[in-house]
């Protein structure tokens, strides 16, 4: 759909790149009272993707919320991407999303038909995921923002956390990196349109297939790679140094042309925040280029799942994933904790 107003021009930041930096967020949350309820299996104190609350011996609720400013100009695609991104947090916990509420901030200057297209995109993507949008809330704002509060279900003994990886686990990533770099280049008129279209389609792709495959295997931890970048989310997965993630830099999938764009300095602001937060815990071999590291700090919007699976099941899991998600790949392993870093890139 054509829109008289370029939606990305109405926002200072785009997509998950608008997230508050992980370091600042930790400082803001420090000292706040942590809820005490034995039925609250996962709360905000561990920076997980969603909360998990036990209802019965067989059922637990998974709840999350995610919204952001436009990362594309097309209102319908913006709605699709925002919905896929919000729903992904439930998939990352191993859950089945079922219900959602709209969250919308809209400027007066945005045409009504554009607002309706955002909502249509969100509703149709939610329906694709088997999620019913049952209401929501909207306010006026200078910047457009859209997303969902999502509720799902999981067995209380089968949910996945982002910080419970174990030594020996194989790390598998299901979507290539480079979304922030490519969308930054697109704003500057320097992105290849074919690659940009690939990035947009990838952002709108649900992580449902990856979730459906991984829950059949001995997965110890999972997260989705979004605004905190591959390295920021990998740092969470190590339990902040309880184990060390060793990444094979050449095995990490990247969208076409990302390294060339990073070499030109077409980097989103969120990349610098992510580097500031994670870099003290990261070491890399001299052979790993600066632009490749930039891509690893690049904030992703509606990124793939990062899965830590037991080594004996890794080949089978990856093979089944590739049948549905050809770009999925094994990118490293979890090894014994090192004193000098939580992530080593070779």
Buried (B, 14 or more C-beta within 10 A) or exposed (E): EEBEBEBBEBBEBBBBBBBEBBBEBEEEEEEEEEEEEEEBBBBBEEBBBBBBBBEEEEEBBBBBBBBBBBBBBBBBBBBBBBBBBBBBBBBBBBBBBBBBBBBBBBBEEBEEEBBBBBBBBBBEBBEBBEBEBEEBEEEEBEBBBBBBBBBBBBBBEEBBBBBBBBBBBBBBBBBBBBBBBBBBBBBEEEBBEEBBEBBBEBBBBBBBBBBEBBBEBEBBBBBBBBBBBBBBBBBBBBBEBBBBBBBBBEEBBBBBBBBEBBEEEBBBBBBEBBBBBBBEBBBBEEEBBEBBBBBBBBBBBBBBBBBBBBBEBBEEBBEBBBEEBEBBBBBBBBBEBBEEBBBBBE
